[in-house]
C-alpha cells in the first residue's frame, strides 16, 4: 500500500483547451513528444496508451547524453475525458497497487485551463531530480509541446 501522505502537486494555468491537454496525455503520438524532462526523449515506438479504467500505458524515456533507457508503466484507475486521469506510475513489472499514484486534473477557467498534476506515494521536493524536478521539467516540456506559454502557475 502506498503512503499517500508523501507526494507533491504541480499546477499550471495554460492558454490551451482542455481537449488539447487531454490529447497530450492520452494520445501516444502526442505523449511521445513530451513524456520526459529536458535532456531526455521518448521514442514513439516505446509508447502505448490504453486510456480506460483498467487499461495500461507504457513508455521508455531515454537520456539523450548517455542513451540509458528508463521504462515506465502503469494502470489507469479513473478516466474522465477532458477532465481527469488517475493512474499508477512505476516500472513495467511493478504491482500497480503498490506504485505511486498520479492524478491529472484539467479544469476550464473560461479562456484558460488549469492543469493540476498530483503524485502520491513518493517524496518529491525541489532538488529531487528523479521525481519532483523530473516531473516539473516534463510539465514544462508539455507546455512547450502545446505551443503555449504558462500564464501563471
ZANU-974206 format. One line per 10 residues: number of its first residue (from 1); their letters; for each residue x, y, z of C-alpha. Coordinates in Angstrom, 1 decimal. Example, Ala and Ser with C-alpha at 12.3 -4.5 7.8 and 13.67 -1.06 7.14 Angstrom:
1 = as = 12.3:-4.5:7.8 | 13.7:-1.1:7.1
***
This chain:
1 = xxxxxxxxxx = 0.0:0.0:0.0 | 1.4:3.4:-0.9 | 1.8:6.2:1.6 | -0.4:9.0:0.3 | 1.0:11.5:2.8 | 4.1:11.6:0.7 | 4.0:13.4:-2.6 | 3.7:16.8:-4.3 | 1.4:18.9:-6.6 | 2.3:20.9:-9.7
11 = xxxxxxxxxx = -0.1:23.5:-11.1 | 0.0:25.3:-14.4 | -2.6:27.7:-15.9 | -2.4:27.5:-19.7 | -3.8:29.2:-22.7 | -4.8:25.8:-24.1 | -8.1:24.0:-24.4 | -8.9:21.1:-22.1 | -9.2:18.9:-25.2 | -5.6:19.7:-26.3
21 = xxxxxxxxxx = -4.3:19.0:-22.9 | -6.3:15.7:-22.7 | -5.0:14.6:-26.1 | -1.4:15.3:-25.0 | -1.9:12.9:-22.0 | -3.9:10.2:-23.9 | -2.6:10.1:-27.5 | 0.6:8.1:-27.9 | 1.9:10.3:-30.8 | 1.5:13.4:-28.6
31 = xxxxxxxxxx = 2.7:11.8:-25.4 | 6.0:10.7:-27.1 | 6.8:14.3:-27.8 | 6.7:15.4:-24.1 | 6.6:12.4:-21.7 | 10.1:13.2:-20.5 | 12.1:16.0:-18.8 | 14.5:18.2:-20.7 | 17.6:16.3:-21.8 | 15.6:13.1:-22.4
41 = xxxxxxxxxx = 13.5:11.8:-25.3 | 10.7:9.3:-25.6 | 10.9:7.1:-28.8 | 7.4:6.9:-30.3 | 7.7:3.1:-30.7 | 8.1:2.7:-26.9 | 4.7:4.4:-26.2 | 1.4:2.5:-25.8 | -1.7:4.1:-24.2 | -5.0:2.4:-23.4
51 = xxxxxxxxxx = -6.7:5.3:-21.6 | -9.6:3.4:-20.0 | -10.2:2.2:-16.5 | -8.0:-0.9:-16.1 | -6.1:-0.1:-19.3 | -2.3:0.3:-19.2 | 0.3:2.7:-20.6 | 4.0:2.1:-21.2 | 6.9:4.2:-22.4 | 10.6:4.5:-22.2
61 = xxxxxxxxxx = 12.4:7.7:-21.5 | 16.0:7.9:-22.9 | 18.7:10.0:-21.5 | 19.9:12.0:-24.6 | 23.5:12.2:-23.3 | 24.0:8.6:-22.1 | 21.4:6.6:-24.1 | 20.3:5.0:-20.9 | 16.6:4.0:-21.0 | 14.0:4.3:-18.2
71 = xxxxxxxxxx = 11.0:2.1:-18.8 | 7.8:3.4:-17.2 | 4.3:1.9:-17.0 | 1.1:1.9:-15.0 | -2.6:1.2:-15.0 | -5.4:3.7:-15.3 | -7.7:3.8:-12.3 | -10.0:6.7:-13.3 | -10.6:8.2:-16.7 | -13.0:11.2:-17.2
81 = xxxxxxxxxx = -12.4:12.5:-20.7 | -11.1:16.1:-20.9 | -11.2:16.4:-17.1 | -9.3:13.8:-15.0 | -6.9:10.9:-15.2 | -5.7:8.8:-12.3 | -3.0:6.2:-12.9 | -0.3:4.2:-11.2 | 3.3:5.2:-12.0 | 6.3:2.8:-11.9
91 = xxxxxxxxxx = 8.3:0.3:-13.7 | 6.6:-2.2:-16.1 | 7.0:-5.1:-13.7 | 5.7:-3.1:-10.6 | 2.5:-4.1:-8.9 | 0.1:-1.2:-9.8 | -1.4:-1.5:-6.4 | 1.9:-0.7:-4.7 | 3.0:2.0:-7.1 | 2.8:5.8:-6.7
101 = xxxxxxxxxx = -0.5:7.3:-7.9 | -0.7:10.2:-10.3 | -3.9:12.4:-10.6 | -4.1:14.8:-13.5 | -7.0:17.3:-13.3 | -7.9:19.6:-16.2 | -10.2:22.5:-15.2 | -11.5:25.0:-17.7 | -11.2:28.6:-16.5 | -13.0:30.5:-19.2
111 = xxxxxxxxxx = -10.4:31.1:-21.9 | -7.7:29.4:-19.8 | -7.2:25.9:-18.4 | -5.8:24.8:-15.1 | -3.7:21.7:-15.2 | -3.1:20.1:-11.8 | -0.6:17.2:-11.5 | -0.5:15.4:-8.2 | 1.8:12.5:-7.3 | 1.2:10.5:-4.2
121 = xxxxxxxxxx = 3.4:7.7:-2.8 | 6.8:9.2:-3.4 | 8.7:12.0:-1.7 | 9.2:14.9:-4.0 | 10.7:18.3:-3.5 | 12.7:20.8:-5.5 | 16.2:19.5:-6.0 | 14.9:15.9:-6.2 | 16.0:15.3:-9.8 | 14.5:11.8:-10.0
131 = xxxxxxxxxx = 10.9:12.8:-9.1 | 9.9:16.4:-8.5 | 12.4:18.1:-10.8 | 11.8:15.4:-13.5 | 8.0:15.9:-13.5 | 8.3:19.7:-13.2 | 10.5:19.7:-16.3 | 8.2:17.3:-18.1 | 5.3:19.5:-17.5 | 7.3:22.4:-18.9
141 = xxxxxxxxxx = 8.0:20.3:-22.0 | 4.2:19.7:-22.2 | 3.6:23.4:-22.1 | 6.1:23.9:-24.9 | 4.6:21.0:-26.9 | 1.2:22.6:-26.7 | 2.7:25.6:-28.3 | 1.7:27.6:-25.3 | 3.2:29.6:-22.5 | 2.4:29.3:-18.9
151 = xxx = 0.1:32.1:-18.0 | 0.8:31.7:-14.3 | 1.3:28.8:-12.0
***
